[in-house]
Amino acid sequence: MIKKILIAYDGSDPSKAAFDFALDLANKYGSELHILAVASAPEFGAEVETEAIIESSRRHYTKLLHSLKTRVAGLTAKFEVVLGHPAENIVIYAEEHGIDHIVVGHRGHSLFERWLLGSVARQVIAYAPCAVTVVR
């Protein structure tokens, strides 16, 4: 039984498709839906005002998540914005909240980009404490 579903959301087209899939799944099973946005901190060594960038990023993701609230009417839904590495925070969130199923979007990077950088989806699959669906 799928009681808690986590959707990683960043406003991209793949994450919108993943949100739609997770919403359908939550409606089908009557699951609690957790929508998580992960704001990345600027790279160290960059000459930027780090706090301003972080706050701007948090505001951006909070606004994105707020726009989804009407779509989850009738479901128990939790929205959260965290700061850090996306894959790491998705897995930590899933562990801490007893998530049964994670849904992530697939970015469609080239083979070389995936090999060089890895992918959030691949890292989540490797370390998640539950089932993971990658939506293309």
SULTA-V594841 format. One record per residue. RES is the residue in three letters. SS is DSSP state (A for helix, B for strand, O for the rest). OMEGA is omega in whole degrees, -180 to 180 (999 if undefined). D_LAST is the distance of its C-alpha to the last C-alpha in Angstrom with 1 decimal. Layout:
res:ss:omega:d_last
RES:SS:OMEGA:D_LAST
RES:SS:OMEGA:D_LAST
This chain:
res:ss:omega:d_last
MET:O:179:23.9
ILE:O:-178:21.2
LYS:O:-178:23.4
LYS:B:180:21.5
ILE:B:177:17.8
LEU:B:174:16.7
ILE:B:175:13.9
ALA:B:-172:13.7
TYR:O:176:13.8
ASP:O:178:14.7
GLY:O:179:14.6
SER:O:178:11.9
ASP:A:177:9.6
PRO:A:-180:6.4
SER:A:175:9.2
LYS:A:177:10.4
ALA:A:178:7.6
ALA:A:178:7.9
PHE:A:179:11.6
ASP:A:179:11.8
PHE:A:-179:10.4
ALA:A:178:12.9
LEU:A:177:15.5
ASP:A:179:15.5
LEU:A:180:15.8
ALA:A:177:18.6
ASN:A:-179:20.4
LYS:A:-175:20.4
TYR:A:-177:21.8
GLY:O:-175:23.7
SER:O:171:22.1
GLU:B:-177:22.8
LEU:B:177:20.0
HIS:B:179:20.0
ILE:B:-174:18.2
LEU:B:172:18.5
ALA:B:-179:18.5
VAL:B:177:19.6
ALA:B:180:21.8
SER:O:176:22.5
ALA:O:177:26.2
PRO:O:178:27.5
GLU:O:177:28.3
PHE:O:-180:31.8
GLY:O:177:34.3
ALA:O:-179:32.8
GLU:O:180:35.7
VAL:O:175:34.2
GLU:O:-173:35.3
THR:A:-178:32.9
GLU:A:180:33.8
ALA:A:179:33.3
ILE:A:-180:29.8
ILE:A:-179:28.8
GLU:A:178:30.3
SER:A:179:28.6
SER:A:177:25.2
ARG:A:179:26.0
ARG:A:179:27.1
HIS:A:-178:24.0
TYR:A:177:21.7
THR:A:178:24.3
LYS:A:177:24.3
LEU:A:-178:20.5
LEU:A:180:20.7
HIS:A:-179:23.9
SER:O:-179:22.2
LEU:O:-172:20.0
LYS:A:-180:23.2
THR:A:-178:24.1
ARG:A:-178:20.9
VAL:A:-180:21.6
ALA:O:180:25.1
GLY:O:178:26.5
LEU:O:170:24.4
THR:O:-177:25.6
ALA:B:177:23.4
LYS:B:-179:23.9
PHE:B:180:22.8
GLU:B:174:23.4
VAL:B:178:23.2
VAL:B:-178:24.1
LEU:B:176:24.9
GLY:O:-179:23.9
HIS:O:-175:21.3
PRO:A:-176:17.9
ALA:A:-179:17.2
GLU:A:-179:20.8
ASN:A:177:21.1
ILE:A:-180:18.2
VAL:A:179:19.9
ILE:A:180:23.3
TYR:A:-180:22.5
ALA:A:179:21.2
GLU:A:-175:24.4
GLU:A:-175:26.7
HIS:A:178:25.5
GLY:O:-179:25.1
ILE:O:179:21.4
ASP:O:-175:20.5
HIS:B:178:16.7
ILE:B:176:14.3
VAL:B:178:10.8
VAL:B:175:9.0
GLY:B:178:6.2
HIS:O:-175:5.1
ARG:O:180:7.7
GLY:O:176:7.7
HIS:O:176:11.4
SER:O:179:13.7
LEU:A:-180:15.2
PHE:A:179:18.2
GLU:A:179:16.7
ARG:A:-180:14.9
TRP:A:-177:18.3
LEU:A:-173:20.4
LEU:A:-170:18.7
GLY:O:176:16.5
SER:O:179:13.3
VAL:A:-178:13.3
ALA:A:-179:10.7
ARG:A:179:13.0
GLN:A:178:16.1
VAL:A:178:15.2
ILE:A:-176:14.6
ALA:A:-171:17.9
TYR:A:-177:20.0
ALA:O:179:18.8
PRO:O:-175:21.6
CYS:O:177:19.4
ALA:B:179:16.4
VAL:B:173:13.0
THR:B:176:9.7
VAL:B:-178:6.5
VAL:B:179:3.8
ARG:O:999:0.0
